Amino acid sequence: MWLKSYSTTVLGIEPHQIWKIWSDIPKRPAWDDDTEWAKADGSFEKGTTITMKPKGWPKAVTMKIVECTPNQSFTDYTKFLLAELYGTHHMEKTDQGLKLTTSIKVVGPLSWVWRKIVAEEILATLPHQTDMLIKLARES
C-alpha cells in the first residue's frame, strides 16, 4: 500500500463553498486543470460513477464515489489492472481555518506500477489544484 496526503488551511471559506465546487462534476476542469472534461451518471453521492478524461491520456477514466458526507468529505475509487486507487477529499473546520486534505492511496499487487504511472503525478498537482479550488470558492 502507498498513501500520501496534501493539506492546507485557509481562512474565510466555509465548507459549503468547497462542497459546491467539488460536487459540480462537469466544472471540475476549472479547478483540476489536468482534466479535459468530466461527467457523472447521477447526483454527487455514494454510488455515483464519474467519467473524466485526463489531459494527455488516450482515453477517459471511470471512478466511483464510495464515500460521501456532504460538506465534509468524499472518496472516489478507480480500478486499475491488479491495483485500486482511492482519492479521499476531506475538509475540517479548525481554530486556524478550514483545513483541506486530499489523500491518495494505492493498493494491490501492482500498486507500485500505478503509483509511478498515476498516483505520484496526482500528488504533485495537489497544491495547484487546491489553490485553484480556494480561488473559485473565494469568487463564489
C-alpha positions, 0 to 999 in steps of 0.5 A: 500500500502507498498513501500520501496526503496534501493539506492546507488551511485557509481562512474565510471559506466555509465548507459549503463553498468547497462542497459546491465546487467539488460536487459540480462534476462537469466544472471540475476542469476549472479547478483540476486543470489536468482534466479535459472534461468530466461527467457523472451518471447521477447526483454527487453521492455514494454510488455515483460513477464519474467519467473524466478524461485526463489531459494527455491520456488516450482515453477517459477514466471511470471512478466511483464515489464510495464515500460521501458526507456532504460538506465534509468529505468524499472518496472516489475509487478507480480500478486499475489492472491488479491495483485500486486507487482511492482519492479521499477529499476531506475538509475540517473546520479548525481554530486556524481555518478550514483545513483541506486534505486530499489523500491518495492511496494505492493498493494491490499487487501492482500498486507500485506500477500505478503509483509511478504511472498515476498516483505520484503525478496526482500528488504533485498537482495537489497544491495547484489544484487546491489553490485553484479550488480556494480561488473559485470558492473565494469568487463564489 
